[in-house]
Amino acid sequence: MGYSIKHKMLILQKVLPPNNRPVHEVSKESGISVQTLYKWMEQVKDDTFEPGTPEEQIPRFKSELEKFSLLMESKAVPEDTKGEWLRKNGLHSEHLILWEQELAKKMTDHTDIKSVQQENKNLKAELKKAKKEKDQLEKALTEMSALYALKKKADAIWGDKEDD
């Protein structure tokens, strides 16, 4: 399975100047073989660096809905043709297992939903309070500017009392 151009560039930034980290260290960290990293570096040097796989085709970049649809579709595929179906969709059987676990976790994790709802409620209350304070400040500012304008007019008509 290929890597996206963005992923390749992030990895290459680590081994190329100005970072210049050792290739074997970046290889261990990223899980990409040393030979592949040297090949990418050579391609950059020769200006033959290929774009790679579009991100939409990489399983980890699929949306939740796509993952769910593929999971449901995989359940209908007979076991003897599942390998062909996986290859056609650019997947490994591990992807299906991982997505199934993620889905099960999301379905059983209700505490997150309740905490998000409570936080949302608190934020709405804060927003309402902030809007009320803003409206009060705007009214006070409008009143002050009106009083200031009246004072200037009064001073223009009757003159400054400080001049007396």
LINCOR-V797695 format. One record per backbone hydrogen bond with DSSP energy under -1.0 kcal/mol. NH is the residue of the N-H (numbers start at 0). CO is the residue of the C=O. E is the energy in kcal/mol with one decimal. If there is no record, write none. Layout:
BEGIN
NH,CO,E
NH,CO,E
END
This chain:
BEGIN
7,3,-2.5
8,4,-2.6
9,5,-2.2
10,6,-2.1
11,7,-2.8
12,8,-2.1
15,11,-2.2
19,15,-1.7
20,13,-2.5
25,21,-2.0
26,22,-2.5
27,23,-2.1
28,24,-2.1
29,25,-2.6
30,26,-2.3
36,32,-2.0
37,33,-2.6
38,34,-2.3
39,35,-2.6
40,36,-2.4
41,37,-2.4
42,38,-2.3
43,39,-2.3
44,40,-2.2
45,41,-2.6
47,42,-2.7
52,2,-1.3
56,53,-1.6
60,57,-2.1
61,58,-1.6
66,62,-2.5
67,63,-2.5
68,64,-2.6
69,65,-2.7
70,66,-2.4
71,67,-2.6
72,68,-2.6
73,69,-2.5
74,70,-1.3
80,77,-1.3
84,80,-2.1
85,81,-2.8
86,82,-2.3
87,83,-2.4
88,84,-1.7
89,86,-1.1
90,85,-2.9
94,91,-1.1
95,91,-1.0
96,92,-1.8
97,93,-2.8
98,94,-2.8
99,95,-2.2
100,96,-2.0
101,97,-2.4
102,98,-2.5
103,99,-2.3
104,100,-2.3
105,101,-2.4
106,102,-2.2
107,103,-1.7
108,104,-1.3
109,107,-1.4
113,109,-2.0
114,110,-2.4
115,111,-2.3
116,112,-2.4
117,113,-2.4
118,114,-2.5
119,115,-2.6
120,116,-2.2
121,117,-2.4
122,118,-2.6
123,119,-2.2
124,120,-1.9
125,121,-2.4
126,122,-2.5
127,123,-2.3
128,124,-2.3
129,125,-2.7
130,126,-2.5
131,127,-2.0
132,128,-2.3
133,129,-2.4
134,130,-2.5
135,131,-2.1
136,132,-2.5
137,133,-2.5
138,134,-2.2
139,135,-2.4
140,136,-2.6
141,137,-2.5
142,138,-2.5
143,139,-2.5
144,140,-2.4
145,141,-2.1
146,142,-2.5
147,143,-2.4
148,144,-2.2
149,145,-2.4
150,146,-2.4
151,147,-2.2
152,148,-2.1
153,149,-2.9
154,150,-2.7
155,151,-2.0
156,152,-2.3
157,153,-3.1
158,154,-1.6
END
